[in-house]
Amino acid sequence: MFTDLYFAVFITTPVFCILGLGILFKRIDWVTTDESTRIGSDLVFKVTLPCLLFVKLVATTISLPPLLPPLRSAPFSRQAWEFFCCAAFS
């Protein structure tokens, strides 16, 4: 029960925050009806999306596999290493 309520509040809270900011900006005349589309687009694409991208990149854990396995773990690695060294320097 509480997990569903928490999920619903977690999802809808940002929407209501943006709605409240829009009402506030309209009341203090930061947003006029003529340029509201341009301002909204600039706000989304120049402020909020880069912030979201930055937050997601910071929170991501990246674990890359090694590019080449160590030669010690490969079968016949000493013979293969000697072959490649002799072929390269011959």
N, C-alpha and C positions, 0 to 999 in steps of 0.2 A: 504494500500500500504506500509506504513512505518512499520507496524507491521510484515508483511511478510518479508521485507528486514531485519529488526532487528532479526527476528527468524533465517533467513538463515545465517547472519553474526555470531550470537551467537552460532550456531551449528558448523559452519565450522572453526571458529577461532582457537579452540584448536587443530584441525587436522593440520592446517598450522603451528602452533607453534611447535608441535612435529616434523613435517617435517623439519622446520628450525633448530631445535636443532640437528636433525640427520645430516643435512648438515654441521652444525658448528662443531659437534664432529668429523665428518669424515675429515674435513679440518685441524683440529688441532691434528689429529692422535690419538684421544681417542678411536675411533672405527676402527678396522681393519676388513678386509673381512673374516678372519678366525673365529673370535670370535664375530662377530656382532650379530649373533642369540642369543648367550648366554648373551651378554651384554643387548640386547633389552629385553629379557625375564626377566633378573634380574631387569632392570629399571622398567618394568611394574609391576612385582609381588612384588618387595621389596620396591619400592619407591612410585609409583603413586597410586596403589590400596590402600595401607594403608592410604595414604593422603586423598584419596577420601572417604574412609570409615570413617575416623576421621571427616572430614568436614560434611558429611551427618549425623553422629551421634550427632555432636554439634548443628546442625541446626534443629534437630527433637524435636518436643514438645511431651512429653509423658504425657498422662493423664490416670491414671489407676483408674478403678472403685474401690470402697471400697470392701474389701473381704467379709465382712458380713454387712448386713444392720443394722442400729442402732435398738436396741430393742424397743425403744419408738415408732418407726413408724410401727412396726408389730402389727397386731391385737392380742388381748389377750396376750400382751407381758409380763405383770406383772404376770399373771397366769403361763405362760410358764417358766418365769425366776424362780418363786418359785418352780415349779415342778422339773426343772433341778437341782436347788440347793438342794432341799430335796432329790432327787434321788441320787445325788452325795455324799452327806454327811451322808446318812442313812446307 
